[in-house]
Amino acid sequence: MLKLIMGLKGSGKTKLFIELVNSALKDEQGNIVCIEKAKRLTFDIPHAVRLVETEDYGVNSFDFLKGFISGLRAGNFDITHIFIDSVLGLIGAKIGPEAEDFFDWVATFAEREGVKFTMMVSADIAEATERIRKYL
């Protein structure tokens, strides 16, 4: 399952994102991971959630992010939910075919591996294509 939280700055995405992390921690059995670019959510995410900063690893493309996600899962089969804060901002991408392909890949990966994904996308919801809208 892939769920996208999409909206412009100031639309309440971060508050909803944090609420969903807390809800997952309370309701799900297994490990929860939250991926972010820099130390932005350190004090908002409970310590029981594994907070990973991509700046420490040089994540800079969708392909790198796919490998990063695959590596997380390969190293820990107890991961049940992966949250990604500002997924496009992690690599400096915009809404387009490459993002659509990435989201489709994540949805397939999630189903195959039994892992839930929730990602925040900082973009106007009007920019969401048909392929992206199915994950909103």
C-alpha positions as CSV (number, residue, x, y, z in Angstrom):
1,M,0.0,0.0,0.0
2,L,1.2,3.5,-0.9
3,K,-0.4,6.6,0.5
4,L,0.7,10.0,-0.7
5,I,0.0,13.2,1.3
6,M,0.2,16.0,-1.2
7,G,-0.1,19.8,-0.9
8,L,1.6,23.1,-0.9
9,K,3.6,24.5,2.0
10,G,1.3,25.4,4.9
11,S,-1.4,23.0,4.0
12,G,-1.0,20.8,7.1
13,K,0.9,18.0,5.5
14,T,3.5,17.7,8.2
15,K,1.0,17.7,11.1
16,L,-1.0,14.9,9.3
17,F,2.3,13.0,8.6
18,I,3.3,13.1,12.3
19,E,-0.2,12.0,13.3
20,L,0.0,9.0,10.9
21,V,3.5,8.0,12.2
22,N,2.1,8.1,15.8
23,S,-0.9,6.1,14.8
24,A,1.2,3.5,13.0
25,L,3.4,3.1,16.1
26,K,0.4,2.6,18.3
27,D,-1.6,0.2,15.9
28,E,1.0,-1.8,14.0
29,Q,3.1,-4.7,15.0
30,G,6.7,-4.4,13.6
31,N,9.3,-1.7,13.0
32,I,8.5,1.7,11.6
33,V,11.0,3.8,9.7
34,C,10.8,7.4,8.8
35,I,13.1,8.8,6.1
36,E,13.9,12.5,5.9
37,K,16.5,14.7,4.2
38,A,17.8,16.4,7.3
39,K,17.1,16.7,11.0
40,R,13.7,18.3,10.7
41,L,11.4,15.9,12.5
42,T,13.8,14.8,15.3
43,F,11.6,16.1,18.1
44,D,8.3,15.3,16.5
45,I,8.8,11.6,15.8
46,P,8.8,9.2,18.7
47,H,12.1,7.6,19.6
48,A,10.6,4.1,18.9
49,V,10.5,5.0,15.2
50,R,13.8,4.6,13.3
51,L,14.5,8.1,11.9
52,V,16.9,8.0,8.9
53,E,18.5,11.1,7.4
54,T,19.3,10.7,3.7
55,E,22.0,13.5,3.8
56,D,24.1,11.0,5.7
57,Y,24.0,8.6,2.7
58,G,24.1,10.8,-0.4
59,V,20.6,9.9,-1.7
60,N,20.3,11.9,-4.9
61,S,18.1,10.1,-7.4
62,F,15.0,7.9,-7.6
63,D,17.2,4.9,-8.5
64,F,19.4,5.5,-5.4
65,L,16.2,5.8,-3.3
66,K,14.9,2.5,-4.7
67,G,18.2,0.9,-3.7
68,F,18.1,2.6,-0.3
69,I,14.5,1.3,0.4
70,S,15.4,-2.2,-0.8
71,G,18.5,-2.2,1.5
72,L,16.4,-1.2,4.5
73,R,14.0,-4.0,3.8
74,A,16.8,-6.5,3.1
75,G,18.4,-5.6,6.4
76,N,15.2,-5.8,8.5
77,F,12.3,-8.0,7.5
78,D,10.4,-6.7,10.6
79,I,9.8,-3.3,8.9
80,T,6.0,-2.9,8.5
81,H,5.8,0.8,7.5
82,I,8.1,3.3,5.8
83,F,7.3,7.0,6.0
84,I,9.1,9.4,3.7
85,D,9.1,13.1,4.4
86,S,9.1,15.3,1.3
87,V,10.0,12.5,-1.1
88,L,10.6,14.8,-4.1
89,G,12.7,17.2,-2.0
90,L,15.0,14.4,-0.9
91,I,16.4,14.3,-4.4
92,G,15.4,17.6,-5.9
93,A,12.8,16.1,-8.3
94,K,9.5,17.4,-9.6
95,I,6.2,15.8,-10.5
96,G,6.6,14.1,-13.8
97,P,7.1,10.7,-15.5
98,E,10.1,9.8,-13.4
99,A,8.1,10.4,-10.2
100,E,5.2,8.5,-11.5
101,D,7.4,5.5,-12.3
102,F,8.9,5.7,-8.8
103,F,5.5,5.8,-7.1
104,D,4.4,2.8,-9.2
105,W,7.6,0.9,-8.2
106,V,7.0,1.7,-4.5
107,A,3.4,0.4,-4.8
108,T,4.6,-2.8,-6.4
109,F,7.4,-3.2,-3.8
110,A,5.0,-2.6,-1.0
111,E,2.6,-5.3,-2.1
112,R,5.3,-7.8,-2.8
113,E,7.1,-7.2,0.5
114,G,4.0,-6.6,2.7
115,V,5.2,-3.1,3.8
116,K,3.1,0.0,3.9
117,F,4.4,3.3,2.6
118,T,3.3,6.9,3.4
119,M,5.0,9.7,1.6
120,M,4.7,13.4,1.8
121,V,4.8,15.3,-1.5
122,S,5.3,19.1,-1.4
123,A,3.4,20.1,-4.6
124,D,0.1,21.5,-5.6
125,I,-2.5,18.7,-5.7
126,A,-3.6,20.1,-9.0
127,E,-0.3,18.9,-10.5
128,A,-1.1,15.2,-9.6
129,T,-1.5,13.2,-12.8
130,E,-3.9,10.3,-13.1
131,R,-1.1,7.8,-12.2
132,I,-0.3,9.8,-9.0
133,R,-4.0,10.4,-8.0
134,K,-4.6,6.7,-7.4
135,Y,-2.2,7.0,-4.4
136,L,-3.8,10.1,-2.8
